[in-house]
Amino acid sequence: MDRQRHIRYFAHSLRSLPNAYTSLDTNRLTLVHFCVQSLDLLGVLNDDSLLKELAIDKRAIIEWIYSLQTLPTLQDSFSFAHHAGFKGGTFLGGAAPIYHQSTSDSNNTNQEEDTYDYQGWEYDHGHIAMTYTALESLITLGDDLSRVNKPAIVGALRTLQQDDGSYRCIHVGSEHDMRFLYCACSISHMLGDFSGVNVDAAIQYVRDCRTYDGAISLIPGQE
């Protein structure tokens, strides 16, 4: 294998992609994930001199990933709670902060500090596969996940699991199959919290997807 050629390819892909990739704008996080994991396998991410030579800024990638995190509002943790996670790109824009100005009494003494709240909205929601790739990429890049809203993501997972044990990828109108069950279990493992998974139902779904040749299908009854 031409290691240097592969390194240049993935490093370039982190910065720019051909027009043919335009249709994957909603999945940009997955493309970054493939590049990050490939560069890690090629021994690039722990080589500071090589990172500098290739103009790869791990901190900038981490910040971009965090900019895609979708959160419930701070004032009401139940608002859009099922939206929590990461989206695949900036096609919906970033987080919309709401500024809350501090209040003061007659002595001009601050009673409440300035705060910023996150404004959730109906179509700004995470995607279970994007949450999986976000967390895995953050870990590979050396992040400690301290800025991940773990309780919110685990809570969102609960709303995505179906009665048969499978998972949807988003909270409205999506497929539900083995792919997203895998993502849910991987997310739970990375966060160290399986309370968002009905484990018995998940195990039964895997069993239901076993085929005659011993393999596991996407949904029960298929290859």
C-alpha positions, 0 to 999 in steps of 0.5 A: 500500500502506498501509505503516503498517497493515502495520507495525502488523499484523506488529508486533502478530503478533510479540507475539500471534496469534489462537486460529486459530494454535494449531495452528501452535505447532510452527511458531512460528519460521516465523511469527516469520520472516515477521514479521521479514522483513516488518518488514525490507522495510518499513524498520522494523528499522533505525529505532531510534525506530520499534522503540521505539514499536512495542515491538520488542526485536530482542535479545529475539527473537534470544535466543528463537531461540537458545533453540530450538537443539538441540545434541549433548551436550558430553560426547559430540559423537556423541550425538544429532548428527543432531538438531542444528539449530533446532526450531519452538517451545517445545512440547518445552521448552528445553534441559535443562542438566546441572550438573557440580560442580567437584572439589577436592583435599585443599588445597581447590584446584579441579581442575575448574571448574563446567560445564553440559552440554546433555542431548539426548534422543530426541524433541528434534530440529531441523527443517531448515525451522526451521533455515533460518528461524532462521538467516535471521531471526538474520542479518536481526536483525543477529546474527553467528551466533557462537552457532550450532553450525555443525559440528553443523548441517552434520553433521546435514545429511549424515544428512538427504540421501537417495540421490536427492539430496533431503533429509528435514526430520527424521532419522526418518519424513518426506517428502523433496523439493525444499523441504528440498533448498532449505533444506539449500542455503540453510543451507549458504550462510548457514553458508559450508560445503557439506560437508553436501551431496552437491552432485552428487546434489543437482544431479541431483535438481533435473534429475530434477524438471524438467518438460515446461514447464521448471519444477521440480517437488516430486518427480520426475514431478510438476507 
